[in-house]
């Protein structure tokens, strides 16, 4: 569906802007702030390549992509370090980076206040500013080829029966009526003397790849729709 320009402006300014990245560990939603979008910016977005983008959109159903998109898409990197203390407390060290962000006047990465500690902006490029505000990271005047990296501690590891699970998601890149391609890279290190990798959900397939060792896990996804992941560990008997 292609909106008339006047309606498109109203959609952008009426509520939190519909461009949404949701990232997890129960962690975060990234949303452009609609109230700061000018008429000129709305017209630029309206005149963007919507017809071509519409061919790549879906309505939320998870679809792993076998072919690379023609243009670079938002890439979300997550690195998690599970320690011996994490097994007891559930808290893991977290570093995440976002690149190929869509150019917008303002973006906000909002974290679950119950699951995040020690939030900090590590670095940023091709944006005017990035700063922590409560349980959120605010980005100002995001330009093309922007990148931001954030660090903190996340309460991400949970006991489930006799095992442990590290859940992520839903990851999604949403605009107005549909979901668009997105890339996610998840790296997990864990103490092999305390945890043994059991399985990963969803099952690996084209567009969703896994490389694992006794103490490291690397997951790579290229998809559209909504992606939720779960990494299951078995405690090592001592």
ABEGO torsion letter per residue (X at the ends): XBBBAAAAAAAAAABBBABBBBBBGGABBBBBBAAABBAAAAAAAAABBAAAAAAABBAGBBBBBABBBABBBBBBBBBBBBBAAAAAAGBBBBBBBBBGBBBBABBBBBBBAAABBGBBBABBBGBABBBBBEABBBBBGBBBGBBBBBBEBBBABBBBEABBBBBBOBBBBBBEABBBBBBBBBBBBBBAAABBBABBOBBBBBGBBBBBBAABBBBBBBBBEBBBBBBBBBBBBX
